[in-house]
Amino acid sequence: MTNKNIKEFLRINKNPQLGYKTIHILGTNGKGSTAYFLSQLMEKDCKVGLYISPFTSNRFDNIYVQGKNIEEVNDYYKLYKSQFQKFGLSEFEEDTALASIIFKLMNVKYAIFEVGIETSNDATNVILPDYTLITSTSLDHEDILGTNFKDIALNLSELFKENSKIFVSRRIKKSIKNIYIKQAKKINSKIIFDKKIKNIKKYPYYQERNIELALKVFKDIFNDKNVSFDNLKMLPFRFEKIKKNIILDGAHNVEGVKLLVKTLIKLKISPLVIFSSLNTKNFKEMIQVLIPSSKKIYVTTFDVKNSINIKQAKSINGTEYLPKNKILDKLNESSRDIILVTGSLYFLRELRRIINEKK
């Protein structure tokens, strides 16, 4: 995997990503939420672009300017589609390049980019960020990033850029911090470690540190000490209630599930769980983390490459297999139980599409 194709495409198009200030959001969990919170805080002070991944319902709905999707996004895409194909860009590279161009055309002052996978070959590693944020460091994409925290931290630190201010969430393990400190010193970048902020109570537990990090960076950019965070919206699939008793949450690795469980405990919720995952994830451990806080867990499959298959879904102790064509029936079966759907953002995206088609 390499990002040389997108670099060449952007060079031919006069490097639009260098035409505004940028913020790079890195980490295992919490990247999208932190980026979304930060963009909302910044909107009152400047024009800001936001690019996160994956998309929620429709391709390109993850590109925002001033908190809104781009109405003409498909027209922009058609303008560059032949060029994308000529340079052999992947879908993620196309989307990253398109966001870079749109932000330039719409004259943003800042653009926030969420990394795809934390390696130097990631498509978003074409920017020269003024700020770099690290939300967390835990095990994910082990087939690419490595099977221990040190390997993942080393991969992630390769994305640091010279003279970029680096802000690190307080959720980072102490044993990892020295890797980041060493790399920041090597490239002459200032590194700042986040501190706890009191009274963040109205959001799910796992969002508290994301909000803290976003606030810290916002205050550094605008020197605003009295900013309010009471009305921040959350991204879709982040403890999202689609009905009074149905919650969608994209906890897609072990650390994410542990933080989700802490939220369930804090809210005194013991839900019925409908779970599905990519087979590249440690899905059996994720389910074992969920079991003590769940009334019952149903495991299913979904129509995405690398989804767990029926055999895998049936093999997990302490759970019951749920055919995917029975998911809607299960969601509508009871209004008394809280139902939590989790395990993969791609699974939730497909489920939302099915629900919308049935309306």
Secondary structure, DSSP 8 states (H G I E B T S, - for coil): ---HHHHHHHHHTT-GGGSSEEEEEESSSSHHHHHHHHHHHHTTTS-EEEE-SS-SSSTTTTEEETTEE-TTHHHHHHHHHHHHHHTT--HHHHHHHHHHHHHHHTT-SEEEEE-SSSSTTSTTTT---SEEEE-------HHHH-SSHHHHHHHHHTT--TT-EEEE-TTS-HHHHHHHHHHHHHTT--EEE----S---SS-GGGHHHHHHHHHHHHHHH--SS---TT----TTSSEEEETTEEEE---SHHHHHHHHHHHHHHT---EEEE--BTTS-HHHHHHHHGGG-SEEEE---SSTTB--HHHHHT-TT-EE--GGGHHHHHHH-SSS-EEEES-HHHHHHHHHHHHHH-
